[in-house]
Amino acid sequence: MILTNTEEIPGYRISKYLGLVQGNTIRAKNIGRDLMAGLKNLVGGEIKGYTELMKEARTEATARMIEQAETLGADAIINIRFATSSVMQGASELFAYGTAVKISK
């Protein structure tokens, strides 16, 4: 599966648009990460626990988007975007979406 945030894939022709595909996950902070984030807030710097949490969320949302594209018979997903939103206090949604396409050389 080719993934890109562009409208075209160099060297390929889009032969069919299959439609919007998406994947999401909702992640909640845990007490350990909150405690470390609070301490880091005092001294500054990267909050590695949250960085890892968002990395895991992106990976999971992307995998779910790819799974949906595969069920449509897609070869690639173009125009991929990510969005986040707060669902409730302490929990955020990471949403990945793009356009599933068939491609040919």
N, C-alpha and C positions, 0 to 999 in steps of 0.2 A: 504494500500500500504506500503510495507516494503522498506525502503530506506537505502542503505549502501554504504560506499566507499571501501568495500572489494569485493573480487571475489566470495566469498561464503557466505551463510547465515547459521550459525550453527543451526542444527536441521532440515534443509530442504535440499531437493535435487532439483537442477535445471533440470526441465524436458524439457524446450524448451527456446531457445534464440529467442527473437522477434526483436532484432535489436536496433540500436542507437536511443535514444530519447533525445530531447533537449528543452531548454526553454531559452529565453533571455529577457532582458529589457535594454533600454537605458535611462539613467537618466542625467539630467542637473542640475548643481548647480544653486542656486538662490542668489540674491544679499544679502539677509540677512545672509545666510550661509557663503558667501564669506567675508562679513564684519567681522563676528565673527571669521572666520578662520584666517583672516589677523591679528586680534588682538591676537589670541591665538598663532600665529606664533612668536609674539614678546616675549611672556612670557613662552611659552612651555606648554606641556600637551596635553591631548586628545581633539580632535576637535569633540565634541559630535554631532554637526549637520551633519557632514560627516559620522560619525559612524552610525547614524540613517538612513541616505540616503542609505548606503551600506546594512544595515540590510533589509530595505524595498526592495531593488533591489534583494537580495538573495531570499527573501520570494516569490517575484513575479516570478522570473526566475524558482525557484523550482516548484511552482504551475503550471506553463506552461509546464514544463517537465513531471510532474505527469499526467496532462491532456492528453498529447500525449500518454503516456504509457497506460493510461486507455482505450483510443480508440483502442489500439492494443490488449487489453484483458490481460494486464500484472498483475501479483500479486506483483511484486517487481521490483526495479531498483537497479542494482549493479554497482560497479565501478564509483560511482558518483564523478564528478570533477567540479570545478568552475574555470572560467577564466575571466579576465577583459581586456579590451582594450579601448584606447582613440579613440573616433569616430571623435571628433572635439574639439576645444578649449572649455573647460567647460562642456563637455558631455562625459560620459563613458558608455560602454556596460558591463553588467554582463551576463555571459553565463554559464548555467548549463547543463551538459550532463552526460549520463550514458547508461547502457545496460538494456533494458526492458526484463524481463524473466517471465516464468511461473514456479511456484515452487510446490512441493508436500512434504509431510512428509516422 
